[in-house]
Amino acid sequence: MWAVAVGDFTGVIAIDPTTAYRLAELQFSREDEAAADTAAVTMLHEAGFSHRGLGQFLNRIATEEGAAM
């Protein structure tokens, strides 16, 4: 799975097409995304950086995704 996730598709031939499709279409829940955002804020604080830029970035992404829908 790791190779597929990072773009090495040489081993995909050994995976049946249904499984390969499911891996390619893997989506994350809102809870997964919230946990990742929280972890990012924690890492920024531990490294001595402000989280404000991350918040602005995430807001910009949300605005752009809303406009694209």
Predicted model as a PDB file, atoms N, CA, C, CB and O in Angstrom, pLDDT in the B-factor column:
MODEL        1                                                                  
ATOM      1  N   MET A   1       0.814  -1.193   0.000  1.00 50.00           N  
ATOM      2  CA  MET A   1       0.000   0.000   0.000  1.00 50.00           C  
ATOM      3  C   MET A   1       0.863   1.265   0.000  1.00 50.00           C  
ATOM      4  CB  MET A   1      -0.929  -0.006   1.201  1.00 50.00           C  
ATOM      5  O   MET A   1       0.536   2.245  -0.669  1.00 50.00           O  
ATOM      6  N   TRP A   2       1.962   1.237   0.751  1.00 49.00           N  
ATOM      7  CA  TRP A   2       2.808   2.425   0.840  1.00 49.00           C  
ATOM      8  C   TRP A   2       3.307   2.829  -0.542  1.00 49.00           C  
ATOM      9  CB  TRP A   2       3.997   2.173   1.785  1.00 49.00           C  
ATOM     10  O   TRP A   2       3.309   4.011  -0.885  1.00 49.00           O  
ATOM     11  N   ALA A   3       3.725   1.856  -1.327  1.00 55.00           N  
ATOM     12  CA  ALA A   3       4.240   2.173  -2.659  1.00 55.00           C  
ATOM     13  C   ALA A   3       3.171   2.840  -3.510  1.00 55.00           C  
ATOM     14  CB  ALA A   3       4.751   0.907  -3.354  1.00 55.00           C  
ATOM     15  O   ALA A   3       3.465   3.780  -4.247  1.00 55.00           O  
ATOM     16  N   VAL A   4       1.948   2.371  -3.418  1.00 50.00           N  
ATOM     17  CA  VAL A   4       0.866   2.981  -4.177  1.00 50.00           C  
ATOM     18  C   VAL A   4       0.621   4.402  -3.684  1.00 50.00           C  
ATOM     19  CB  VAL A   4      -0.419   2.139  -4.066  1.00 50.00           C  
ATOM     20  O   VAL A   4       0.392   5.315  -4.478  1.00 50.00           O  
ATOM     21  N   ALA A   5       0.670   4.580  -2.365  1.00 55.00           N  
ATOM     22  CA  ALA A   5       0.405   5.894  -1.787  1.00 55.00           C  
ATOM     23  C   ALA A   5       1.436   6.930  -2.234  1.00 55.00           C  
ATOM     24  CB  ALA A   5       0.388   5.801  -0.268  1.00 55.00           C  
ATOM     25  O   ALA A   5       1.102   8.104  -2.392  1.00 55.00           O  
ATOM     26  N   VAL A   6       2.667   6.513  -2.436  1.00 52.00           N  
ATOM     27  CA  VAL A   6       3.715   7.457  -2.830  1.00 52.00           C  
ATOM     28  C   VAL A   6       3.951   7.480  -4.336  1.00 52.00           C  
ATOM     29  CB  VAL A   6       5.005   7.116  -2.123  1.00 52.00           C  
ATOM     30  O   VAL A   6       4.856   8.165  -4.814  1.00 52.00           O  
ATOM     31  N   GLY A   7       3.145   6.737  -5.080  1.00 57.00           N  
ATOM     32  CA  GLY A   7       3.208   6.846  -6.524  1.00 57.00           C  
ATOM     33  C   GLY A   7       3.970   5.762  -7.254  1.00 57.00           C  
ATOM     34  O   GLY A   7       4.163   5.877  -8.465  1.00 57.00           O  
ATOM     35  N   ASP A   8       4.416   4.708  -6.575  1.00 59.00           N  
ATOM     36  CA  ASP A   8       5.099   3.601  -7.239  1.00 59.00           C  
ATOM     37  C   ASP A   8       4.045   2.549  -7.563  1.00 59.00           C  
ATOM     38  CB  ASP A   8       6.255   3.004  -6.343  1.00 59.00           C  
ATOM     39  O   ASP A   8       3.652   1.775  -6.690  1.00 59.00           O  
ATOM     40  N   PHE A   9       3.588   2.517  -8.810  1.00 56.00           N  
ATOM     41  CA  PHE A   9       2.504   1.624  -9.195  1.00 56.00           C  
ATOM     42  C   PHE A   9       2.997   0.299  -9.773  1.00 56.00           C  
ATOM     43  CB  PHE A   9       1.619   2.307 -10.195  1.00 56.00           C  
ATOM     44  O   PHE A   9       2.206  -0.437 -10.361  1.00 56.00           O  
ATOM     45  N   THR A  10       4.267  -0.019  -9.623  1.00 59.00           N  
ATOM     46  CA  THR A  10       4.786  -1.249 -10.201  1.00 59.00           C  
ATOM     47  C   THR A  10       4.186  -2.482  -9.549  1.00 59.00           C  
ATOM     48  CB  THR A  10       6.289  -1.286 -10.080  1.00 59.00           C  
ATOM     49  O   THR A  10       4.084  -3.526 -10.193  1.00 59.00           O  
ATOM     50  N   GLY A  11       3.786  -2.387  -8.285  1.00 58.00           N  
ATOM     51  CA  GLY A  11       3.206  -3.544  -7.603  1.00 58.00           C  
ATOM     52  C   GLY A  11       1.699  -3.623  -7.690  1.00 58.00           C  
ATOM     53  O   GLY A  11       1.106  -4.562  -7.158  1.00 58.00           O  
ATOM     54  N   VAL A  12       1.065  -2.676  -8.339  1.00 53.00           N  
ATOM     55  CA  VAL A  12      -0.397  -2.658  -8.406  1.00 53.00           C  
ATOM     56  C   VAL A  12      -0.931  -3.813  -9.230  1.00 53.00           C  
ATOM     57  CB  VAL A  12      -0.887  -1.341  -8.987  1.00 53.00           C  
ATOM     58  O   VAL A  12      -2.060  -4.253  -9.017  1.00 53.00           O  
ATOM     59  N   ILE A  13      -0.154  -4.303 -10.151  1.00 58.00           N  
ATOM     60  CA  ILE A  13      -0.598  -5.407 -11.000  1.00 58.00           C  
ATOM     61  C   ILE A  13      -0.980  -6.615 -10.146  1.00 58.00           C  
ATOM     62  CB  ILE A  13       0.503  -5.791 -12.012  1.00 58.00           C  
ATOM     63  O   ILE A  13      -1.860  -7.385 -10.531  1.00 58.00           O  
ATOM     64  N   ALA A  14      -0.336  -6.789  -9.003  1.00 61.00           N  
ATOM     65  CA  ALA A  14      -0.626  -7.915  -8.131  1.00 61.00           C  
ATOM     66  C   ALA A  14      -1.916  -7.719  -7.346  1.00 61.00           C  
ATOM     67  CB  ALA A  14       0.523  -8.137  -7.180  1.00 61.00           C  
ATOM     68  O   ALA A  14      -2.385  -8.661  -6.708  1.00 61.00           O  
ATOM     69  N   ILE A  15      -2.502  -6.531  -7.373  1.00 63.00           N  
ATOM     70  CA  ILE A  15      -3.733  -6.231  -6.643  1.00 63.00           C  
ATOM     71  C   ILE A  15      -4.896  -6.297  -7.623  1.00 63.00           C  
ATOM     72  CB  ILE A  15      -3.660  -4.827  -5.950  1.00 63.00           C  
ATOM     73  O   ILE A  15      -4.804  -5.815  -8.752  1.00 63.00           O  
ATOM     74  N   ASP A  16      -6.004  -6.908  -7.169  1.00 70.00           N  
ATOM     75  CA  ASP A  16      -7.148  -6.985  -8.074  1.00 70.00           C  
ATOM     76  C   ASP A  16      -7.686  -5.581  -8.357  1.00 70.00           C  
ATOM     77  CB  ASP A  16      -8.261  -7.882  -7.475  1.00 70.00           C  
ATOM     78  O   ASP A  16      -7.487  -4.675  -7.547  1.00 70.00           O  
ATOM     79  N   PRO A  17      -8.352  -5.390  -9.476  1.00 71.00           N  
ATOM     80  CA  PRO A  17      -8.799  -4.054  -9.873  1.00 71.00           C  
ATOM     81  C   PRO A  17      -9.727  -3.370  -8.858  1.00 71.00           C  
ATOM     82  CB  PRO A  17      -9.499  -4.144 -11.192  1.00 71.00           C  
ATOM     83  O   PRO A  17      -9.658  -2.153  -8.685  1.00 71.00           O  
ATOM     84  N   THR A  18     -10.577  -4.127  -8.201  1.00 75.00           N  
ATOM     85  CA  THR A  18     -11.487  -3.535  -7.225  1.00 75.00           C  
ATOM     86  C   THR A  18     -10.712  -2.945  -6.060  1.00 75.00           C  
ATOM     87  CB  THR A  18     -12.490  -4.578  -6.719  1.00 75.00           C  
ATOM     88  O   THR A  18     -11.005  -1.832  -5.624  1.00 75.00           O  
ATOM     89  N   THR A  19      -9.742  -3.663  -5.558  1.00 72.00           N  
ATOM     90  CA  THR A  19      -8.929  -3.168  -4.448  1.00 72.00           C  
ATOM     91  C   THR A  19      -8.114  -1.959  -4.882  1.00 72.00           C  
ATOM     92  CB  THR A  19      -8.001  -4.274  -3.921  1.00 72.00           C  
ATOM     93  O   THR A  19      -8.009  -0.991  -4.130  1.00 72.00           O  
ATOM     94  N   ALA A  20      -7.543  -1.993  -6.064  1.00 68.00           N  
ATOM     95  CA  ALA A  20      -6.766  -0.857  -6.569  1.00 68.00           C  
ATOM     96  C   ALA A  20      -7.651   0.383  -6.683  1.00 68.00           C  
ATOM     97  CB  ALA A  20      -6.134  -1.194  -7.941  1.00 68.00           C  
ATOM     98  O   ALA A  20      -7.222   1.486  -6.345  1.00 68.00           O  
ATOM     99  N   TYR A  21      -8.883   0.206  -7.159  1.00 72.00           N  
ATOM    100  CA  TYR A  21      -9.806   1.343  -7.276  1.00 72.00           C  
ATOM    101  C   TYR A  21     -10.132   1.906  -5.905  1.00 72.00           C  
ATOM    102  CB  TYR A  21     -11.099   0.926  -7.997  1.00 72.00           C  
ATOM    103  O   TYR A  21     -10.145   3.124  -5.727  1.00 72.00           O  
ATOM    104  N   ARG A  22     -10.394   1.051  -4.941  1.00 72.00           N  
ATOM    105  CA  ARG A  22     -10.705   1.516  -3.584  1.00 72.00           C  
ATOM    106  C   ARG A  22      -9.532   2.275  -2.982  1.00 72.00           C  
ATOM    107  CB  ARG A  22     -11.079   0.334  -2.682  1.00 72.00           C  
ATOM    108  O   ARG A  22      -9.735   3.284  -2.307  1.00 72.00           O  
ATOM    109  N   LEU A  23      -8.321   1.815  -3.211  1.00 69.00           N  
ATOM    110  CA  LEU A  23      -7.141   2.516  -2.709  1.00 69.00           C  
ATOM    111  C   LEU A  23      -7.018   3.894  -3.360  1.00 69.00           C  
ATOM    112  CB  LEU A  23      -5.867   1.685  -2.969  1.00 69.00           C  
ATOM    113  O   LEU A  23      -6.695   4.877  -2.693  1.00 69.00           O  
ATOM    114  N   ALA A  24      -7.274   3.958  -4.643  1.00 70.00           N  
ATOM    115  CA  ALA A  24      -7.147   5.232  -5.368  1.00 70.00           C  
ATOM    116  C   ALA A  24      -8.220   6.228  -4.940  1.00 70.00           C  
ATOM    117  CB  ALA A  24      -7.233   4.996  -6.882  1.00 70.00           C  
ATOM    118  O   ALA A  24      -7.983   7.435  -4.968  1.00 70.00           O  
ATOM    119  N   GLU A  25      -9.376   5.752  -4.552  1.00 72.00           N  
ATOM    120  CA  GLU A  25     -10.489   6.615  -4.184  1.00 72.00           C  
ATOM    121  C   GLU A  25     -10.624   6.808  -2.671  1.00 72.00           C  
ATOM    122  CB  GLU A  25     -11.768   6.049  -4.737  1.00 72.00           C  
ATOM    123  O   GLU A  25     -11.644   7.311  -2.200  1.00 72.00           O  
ATOM    124  N   LEU A  26      -9.610   6.415  -1.916  1.00 72.00           N  
ATOM    125  CA  LEU A  26      -9.641   6.521  -0.461  1.00 72.00           C  
ATOM    126  C   LEU A  26      -9.890   7.953  -0.038  1.00 72.00           C  
ATOM    127  CB  LEU A  26      -8.337   6.009   0.147  1.00 72.00           C  
ATOM    128  O   LEU A  26      -9.192   8.870  -0.473  1.00 72.00           O  
ATOM    129  N   GLN A  27     -10.892   8.143   0.817  1.00 75.00           N  
ATOM    130  CA  GLN A  27     -11.208   9.472   1.303  1.00 75.00           C  
ATOM    131  C   GLN A  27     -11.130   9.472   2.821  1.00 75.00           C  
ATOM    132  CB  GLN A  27     -12.606   9.926   0.818  1.00 75.00           C  
ATOM    133  O   GLN A  27     -11.250   8.429   3.464  1.00 75.00           O  
ATOM    134  N   PHE A  28     -10.930  10.634   3.372  1.00 74.00           N  
ATOM    135  CA  PHE A  28     -10.806  10.778   4.805  1.00 74.00           C  
ATOM    136  C   PHE A  28     -12.060  11.433   5.364  1.00 74.00           C  
ATOM    137  CB  PHE A  28      -9.558  11.593   5.165  1.00 74.00           C  
ATOM    138  O   PHE A  28     -12.673  12.286   4.722  1.00 74.00           O  
ATOM    139  N   SER A  29     -12.429  11.019   6.567  1.00 79.00           N  
ATOM    140  CA  SER A  29     -13.601  11.601   7.205  1.00 79.00           C  
ATOM    141  C   SER A  29     -13.258  12.984   7.757  1.00 79.00           C  
ATOM    142  CB  SER A  29     -14.125  10.678   8.330  1.00 79.00           C  
ATOM    143  O   SER A  29     -12.090  13.360   7.856  1.00 79.00           O  
ATOM    144  N   ARG A  30     -14.287  13.717   8.107  1.00 82.00           N  
ATOM    145  CA  ARG A  30     -14.072  15.034   8.719  1.00 82.00           C  
ATOM    146  C   ARG A  30     -13.313  14.892  10.034  1.00 82.00           C  
ATOM    147  CB  ARG A  30     -15.422  15.753   8.956  1.00 82.00           C  
ATOM    148  O   ARG A  30     -12.510  15.750  10.398  1.00 82.00           O  
ATOM    149  N   GLU A  31     -13.580  13.797  10.738  1.00 86.00           N  
ATOM    150  CA  GLU A  31     -12.870  13.559  11.997  1.00 86.00           C  
ATOM    151  C   GLU A  31     -11.381  13.337  11.748  1.00 86.00           C  
ATOM    152  CB  GLU A  31     -13.469  12.348  12.731  1.00 86.00           C  
ATOM    153  O   GLU A  31     -10.540  13.820  12.507  1.00 86.00           O  
ATOM    154  N   ASP A  32     -11.060  12.606  10.684  1.00 85.00           N  
ATOM    155  CA  ASP A  32      -9.649  12.382  10.332  1.00 85.00           C  
ATOM    156  C   ASP A  32      -8.968  13.705  10.000  1.00 85.00           C  
ATOM    157  CB  ASP A  32      -9.532  11.406   9.134  1.00 85.00           C  
ATOM    158  O   ASP A  32      -7.845  13.965  10.433  1.00 85.00           O  
ATOM    159  N   GLU A  33      -9.660  14.533   9.231  1.00 84.00           N  
ATOM    160  CA  GLU A  33      -9.085  15.823   8.851  1.00 84.00           C  
ATOM    161  C   GLU A  33      -8.926  16.743  10.053  1.00 84.00           C  
ATOM    162  CB  GLU A  33      -9.951  16.496   7.796  1.00 84.00           C  
ATOM    163  O   GLU A  33      -7.928  17.455  10.163  1.00 84.00           O  
ATOM    164  N   ALA A  34      -9.905  16.731  10.956  1.00 87.00           N  
ATOM    165  CA  ALA A  34      -9.810  17.558  12.166  1.00 87.00           C  
ATOM    166  C   ALA A  34      -8.650  17.098  13.040  1.00 87.00           C  
ATOM    167  CB  ALA A  34     -11.128  17.508  12.966  1.00 87.00           C  
ATOM    168  O   ALA A  34      -7.929  17.920  13.605  1.00 87.00           O  
ATOM    169  N   ALA A  35      -8.469  15.781  13.150  1.00 90.00           N  
ATOM    170  CA  ALA A  35      -7.356  15.243  13.943  1.00 90.00           C  
ATOM    171  C   ALA A  35      -6.018  15.652  13.329  1.00 90.00           C  
ATOM    172  CB  ALA A  35      -7.450  13.699  14.042  1.00 90.00           C  
ATOM    173  O   ALA A  35      -5.076  15.977  14.052  1.00 90.00           O  
ATOM    174  N   ALA A  36      -5.933  15.637  12.003  1.00 89.00           N  
ATOM    175  CA  ALA A  36      -4.695  16.045  11.333  1.00 89.00           C  
ATOM    176  C   ALA A  36      -4.422  17.529  11.558  1.00 89.00           C  
ATOM    177  CB  ALA A  36      -4.771  15.742   9.826  1.00 89.00           C  
ATOM    178  O   ALA A  36      -3.279  17.926  11.782  1.00 89.00           O  
ATOM    179  N   ASP A  37      -5.469  18.346  11.497  1.00 88.00           N  
ATOM    180  CA  ASP A  37      -5.301  19.783  11.738  1.00 88.00           C  
ATOM    181  C   ASP A  37      -4.829  20.045  13.164  1.00 88.00           C  
ATOM    182  CB  ASP A  37      -6.619  20.531  11.473  1.00 88.00           C  
ATOM    183  O   ASP A  37      -3.944  20.868  13.395  1.00 88.00           O  
ATOM    184  N   THR A  38      -5.428  19.338  14.113  1.00 91.00           N  
ATOM    185  CA  THR A  38      -5.034  19.493  15.517  1.00 91.00           C  
ATOM    186  C   THR A  38      -3.585  19.081  15.716  1.00 91.00           C  
ATOM    187  CB  THR A  38      -5.949  18.663  16.431  1.00 91.00           C  
ATOM    188  O   THR A  38      -2.839  19.754  16.427  1.00 91.00           O  
ATOM    189  N   ALA A  39      -3.184  17.982  15.093  1.00 92.00           N  
ATOM    190  CA  ALA A  39      -1.798  17.522  15.200  1.00 92.00           C  
ATOM    191  C   ALA A  39      -0.840  18.547  14.592  1.00 92.00           C  
ATOM    192  CB  ALA A  39      -1.627  16.157  14.506  1.00 92.00           C  
ATOM    193  O   ALA A  39       0.251  18.773  15.116  1.00 92.00           O  
ATOM    194  N   ALA A  40      -1.255  19.168  13.478  1.00 91.00           N  
ATOM    195  CA  ALA A  40      -0.403  20.181  12.846  1.00 91.00           C  
ATOM    196  C   ALA A  40      -0.205  21.379  13.760  1.00 91.00           C  
ATOM    197  CB  ALA A  40      -1.008  20.635  11.514  1.00 91.00           C  
ATOM    198  O   ALA A  40       0.904  21.902  13.873  1.00 91.00           O  
ATOM    199  N   VAL A  41      -1.283  21.819  14.419  1.00 91.00           N  
ATOM    200  CA  VAL A  41      -1.176  22.948  15.354  1.00 91.00           C  
ATOM    201  C   VAL A  41      -0.241  22.583  16.497  1.00 91.00           C  
ATOM    202  CB  VAL A  41      -2.570  23.348  15.906  1.00 91.00           C  
ATOM    203  O   VAL A  41       0.601  23.387  16.895  1.00 91.00           O  
ATOM    204  N   THR A  42      -0.386  21.384  17.019  1.00 93.00           N  
ATOM    205  CA  THR A  42       0.482  20.925  18.110  1.00 93.00           C  
ATOM    206  C   THR A  42       1.943  20.922  17.679  1.00 93.00           C  
ATOM    207  CB  THR A  42       0.067  19.517  18.574  1.00 93.00           C  
ATOM    208  O   THR A  42       2.810  21.388  18.417  1.00 93.00           O  
ATOM    209  N   MET A  43       2.220  20.399  16.486  1.00 92.00           N  
ATOM    210  CA  MET A  43       3.601  20.361  15.997  1.00 92.00           C  
ATOM    211  C   MET A  43       4.161  21.763  15.789  1.00 92.00           C  
ATOM    212  CB  MET A  43       3.678  19.574  14.690  1.00 92.00           C  
ATOM    213  O   MET A  43       5.327  22.017  16.090  1.00 92.00           O  
ATOM    214  N   LEU A  44       3.343  22.666  15.280  1.00 92.00           N  
ATOM    215  CA  LEU A  44       3.805  24.042  15.099  1.00 92.00           C  
ATOM    216  C   LEU A  44       4.175  24.674  16.430  1.00 92.00           C  
ATOM    217  CB  LEU A  44       2.733  24.879  14.402  1.00 92.00           C  
ATOM    218  O   LEU A  44       5.215  25.321  16.549  1.00 92.00           O  
ATOM    219  N   HIS A  45       3.324  24.487  17.429  1.00 92.00           N  
ATOM    220  CA  HIS A  45       3.601  25.059  18.747  1.00 92.00           C  
ATOM    221  C   HIS A  45       4.859  24.443  19.366  1.00 92.00           C  
ATOM    222  CB  HIS A  45       2.399  24.849  19.680  1.00 92.00           C  
ATOM    223  O   HIS A  45       5.674  25.149  19.961  1.00 92.00           O  
ATOM    224  N   GLU A  46       5.012  23.125  19.223  1.00 93.00           N  
ATOM    225  CA  GLU A  46       6.200  22.458  19.770  1.00 93.00           C  
ATOM    226  C   GLU A  46       7.472  22.934  19.090  1.00 93.00           C  
ATOM    227  CB  GLU A  46       6.075  20.946  19.624  1.00 93.00           C  
ATOM    228  O   GLU A  46       8.541  22.944  19.701  1.00 93.00           O  
ATOM    229  N   ALA A  47       7.360  23.331  17.817  1.00 93.00           N  
ATOM    230  CA  ALA A  47       8.528  23.825  17.083  1.00 93.00           C  
ATOM    231  C   ALA A  47       8.752  25.318  17.299  1.00 93.00           C  
ATOM    232  CB  ALA A  47       8.370  23.542  15.599  1.00 93.00           C  
ATOM    233  O   ALA A  47       9.729  25.885  16.811  1.00 93.00           O  
ATOM    234  N   GLY A  48       7.825  25.954  18.043  1.00 93.00           N  
ATOM    235  CA  GLY A  48       7.981  27.370  18.335  1.00 93.00           C  
ATOM    236  C   GLY A  48       7.396  28.305  17.295  1.00 93.00           C  
ATOM    237  O   GLY A  48       7.765  29.479  17.242  1.00 93.00           O  
ATOM    238  N   PHE A  49       6.487  27.803  16.463  1.00 92.00           N  
ATOM    239  CA  PHE A  49       5.862  28.620  15.427  1.00 92.00           C  
ATOM    240  C   PHE A  49       4.418  28.929  15.784  1.00 92.00           C  
ATOM    241  CB  PHE A  49       5.931  27.915  14.072  1.00 92.00           C  
ATOM    242  O   PHE A  49       3.792  28.212  16.564  1.00 92.00           O  
ATOM    243  N   SER A  50       3.899  29.992  15.211  1.00 91.00           N  
ATOM    244  CA  SER A  50       2.498  30.355  15.389  1.00 91.00           C  
ATOM    245  C   SER A  50       1.618  29.487  14.483  1.00 91.00           C  
ATOM    246  CB  SER A  50       2.280  31.861  15.086  1.00 91.00           C  
ATOM    247  O   SER A  50       2.031  29.073  13.400  1.00 91.00           O  
ATOM    248  N   HIS A  51       0.412  29.227  14.948  1.00 89.00           N  
ATOM    249  CA  HIS A  51      -0.538  28.454  14.147  1.00 89.00           C  
ATOM    250  C   HIS A  51      -1.412  29.347  13.262  1.00 89.00           C  
ATOM    251  CB  HIS A  51      -1.421  27.615  15.059  1.00 89.00           C  
ATOM    252  O   HIS A  51      -2.220  28.841  12.483  1.00 89.00           O  
ATOM    253  N   ARG A  52      -1.258  30.656  13.373  1.00 89.00           N  
ATOM    254  CA  ARG A  52      -2.131  31.577  12.641  1.00 89.00           C  
ATOM    255  C   ARG A  52      -2.040  31.406  11.123  1.00 89.00           C  
ATOM    256  CB  ARG A  52      -1.789  33.002  13.007  1.00 89.00           C  
ATOM    257  O   ARG A  52      -3.056  31.462  10.430  1.00 89.00           O  
ATOM    258  N   GLY A  53      -0.856  31.205  10.620  1.00 90.00           N  
ATOM    259  CA  GLY A  53      -0.699  30.997   9.175  1.00 90.00           C  
ATOM    260  C   GLY A  53      -1.417  29.747   8.708  1.00 90.00           C  
ATOM    261  O   GLY A  53      -1.994  29.733   7.620  1.00 90.00           O  
ATOM    262  N   LEU A  54      -1.390  28.696   9.517  1.00 88.00           N  
ATOM    263  CA  LEU A  54      -2.093  27.464   9.168  1.00 88.00           C  
ATOM    264  C   LEU A  54      -3.589  27.725   9.105  1.00 88.00           C  
ATOM    265  CB  LEU A  54      -1.781  26.345  10.184  1.00 88.00           C  
ATOM    266  O   LEU A  54      -4.265  27.267   8.184  1.00 88.00           O  
ATOM    267  N   GLY A  55      -4.104  28.455  10.076  1.00 86.00           N  
ATOM    268  CA  GLY A  55      -5.533  28.778  10.083  1.00 86.00           C  
ATOM    269  C   GLY A  55      -5.940  29.564   8.853  1.00 86.00           C  
ATOM    270  O   GLY A  55      -6.977  29.289   8.248  1.00 86.00           O  
ATOM    271  N   GLN A  56      -5.126  30.543   8.479  1.00 90.00           N  
ATOM    272  CA  GLN A  56      -5.418  31.337   7.287  1.00 90.00           C  
ATOM    273  C   GLN A  56      -5.386  30.467   6.029  1.00 90.00           C  
ATOM    274  CB  GLN A  56      -4.414  32.494   7.156  1.00 90.00           C  
ATOM    275  O   GLN A  56      -6.228  30.608   5.142  1.00 90.00           O  
ATOM    276  N   PHE A  57      -4.407  29.571   5.968  1.00 88.00           N  
ATOM    277  CA  PHE A  57      -4.285  28.664   4.834  1.00 88.00           C  
ATOM    278  C   PHE A  57      -5.511  27.757   4.726  1.00 88.00           C  
ATOM    279  CB  PHE A  57      -3.010  27.822   4.961  1.00 88.00           C  
ATOM    280  O   PHE A  57      -6.072  27.594   3.643  1.00 88.00           O  
ATOM    281  N   LEU A  58      -5.922  27.172   5.842  1.00 85.00           N  
ATOM    282  CA  LEU A  58      -7.080  26.277   5.827  1.00 85.00           C  
ATOM    283  C   LEU A  58      -8.363  27.027   5.466  1.00 85.00           C  
ATOM    284  CB  LEU A  58      -7.239  25.595   7.190  1.00 85.00           C  
ATOM    285  O   LEU A  58      -9.221  26.489   4.766  1.00 85.00           O  
ATOM    286  N   ASN A  59      -8.493  28.249   5.934  1.00 88.00           N  
ATOM    287  CA  ASN A  59      -9.653  29.058   5.560  1.00 88.00           C  
ATOM    288  C   ASN A  59      -9.655  29.364   4.064  1.00 88.00           C  
ATOM    289  CB  ASN A  59      -9.672  30.365   6.363  1.00 88.00           C  
ATOM    290  O   ASN A  59     -10.708  29.342   3.427  1.00 88.00           O  
ATOM    291  N   ARG A  60      -8.489  29.647   3.507  1.00 90.00           N  
ATOM    292  CA  ARG A  60      -8.394  29.932   2.072  1.00 90.00           C  
ATOM    293  C   ARG A  60      -8.772  28.692   1.251  1.00 90.00           C  
ATOM    294  CB  ARG A  60      -6.962  30.402   1.707  1.00 90.00           C  
ATOM    295  O   ARG A  60      -9.466  28.799   0.240  1.00 90.00           O  
ATOM    296  N   ILE A  61      -8.311  27.517   1.695  1.00 87.00           N  
ATOM    297  CA  ILE A  61      -8.670  26.285   1.002  1.00 87.00           C  
ATOM    298  C   ILE A  61     -10.176  26.074   1.042  1.00 87.00           C  
ATOM    299  CB  ILE A  61      -7.945  25.083   1.623  1.00 87.00           C  
ATOM    300  O   ILE A  61     -10.790  25.746   0.026  1.00 87.00           O  
ATOM    301  N   ALA A  62     -10.772  26.262   2.220  1.00 85.00           N  
ATOM    302  CA  ALA A  62     -12.223  26.096   2.366  1.00 85.00           C  
ATOM    303  C   ALA A  62     -12.983  27.044   1.463  1.00 85.00           C  
ATOM    304  CB  ALA A  62     -12.643  26.317   3.811  1.00 85.00           C  
ATOM    305  O   ALA A  62     -13.985  26.659   0.860  1.00 85.00           O  
ATOM    306  N   THR A  63     -12.520  28.279   1.362  1.00 89.00           N  
ATOM    307  CA  THR A  63     -13.172  29.269   0.500  1.00 89.00           C  
ATOM    308  C   THR A  63     -13.061  28.857  -0.963  1.00 89.00           C  
ATOM    309  CB  THR A  63     -12.552  30.667   0.709  1.00 89.00           C  
ATOM    310  O   THR A  63     -14.036  28.936  -1.710  1.00 89.00           O  
ATOM    311  N   GLU A  64     -11.886  28.421  -1.367  1.00 86.00           N  
ATOM    312  CA  GLU A  64     -11.682  28.021  -2.760  1.00 86.00           C  
ATOM    313  C   GLU A  64     -12.483  26.767  -3.097  1.00 86.00           C  
ATOM    314  CB  GLU A  64     -10.194  27.781  -3.032  1.00 86.00           C  
ATOM    315  O   GLU A  64     -13.027  26.668  -4.197  1.00 86.00           O  
ATOM    316  N   GLU A  65     -12.568  25.809  -2.179  1.00 79.00           N  
ATOM    317  CA  GLU A  65     -13.356  24.601  -2.428  1.00 79.00           C  
ATOM    318  C   GLU A  65     -14.832  24.953  -2.530  1.00 79.00           C  
ATOM    319  CB  GLU A  65     -13.128  23.556  -1.313  1.00 79.00           C  
ATOM    320  O   GLU A  65     -15.547  24.386  -3.355  1.00 79.00           O  
ATOM    321  N   GLY A  66     -15.298  25.886  -1.698  1.00 79.00           N  
ATOM    322  CA  GLY A  66     -16.692  26.315  -1.766  1.00 79.00           C  
ATOM    323  C   GLY A  66     -17.004  26.986  -3.085  1.00 79.00           C  
ATOM    324  O   GLY A  66     -18.087  26.798  -3.640  1.00 79.00           O  
ATOM    325  N   ALA A  67     -16.070  27.762  -3.589  1.00 68.00           N  
ATOM    326  CA  ALA A  67     -16.267  28.463  -4.864  1.00 68.00           C  
ATOM    327  C   ALA A  67     -16.252  27.483  -6.034  1.00 68.00           C  
ATOM    328  CB  ALA A  67     -15.181  29.535  -5.063  1.00 68.00           C  
ATOM    329  O   ALA A  67     -16.903  27.717  -7.052  1.00 68.00           O  
ATOM    330  N   ALA A  68     -15.508  26.386  -5.889  1.00 62.00           N  
ATOM    331  CA  ALA A  68     -15.392  25.404  -6.972  1.00 62.00           C  
ATOM    332  C   ALA A  68     -16.606  24.490  -7.050  1.00 62.00           C  
ATOM    333  CB  ALA A  68     -14.136  24.568  -6.789  1.00 62.00           C  
ATOM    334  O   ALA A  68     -16.822  23.843  -8.074  1.00 62.00           O  
ATOM    335  N   MET A  69     -17.396  24.426  -5.997  1.00 53.00           N  
ATOM    336  CA  MET A  69     -18.542  23.508  -5.995  1.00 53.00           C  
ATOM    337  C   MET A  69     -19.700  24.070  -6.713  1.00 53.00           C  
ATOM    338  CB  MET A  69     -18.949  23.162  -4.611  1.00 53.00           C  
ATOM    339  O   MET A  69     -20.744  23.423  -6.803  1.00 53.00           O  
TER     340      MET A  69                                                      
ENDMDL                                                                          
END                                                                             
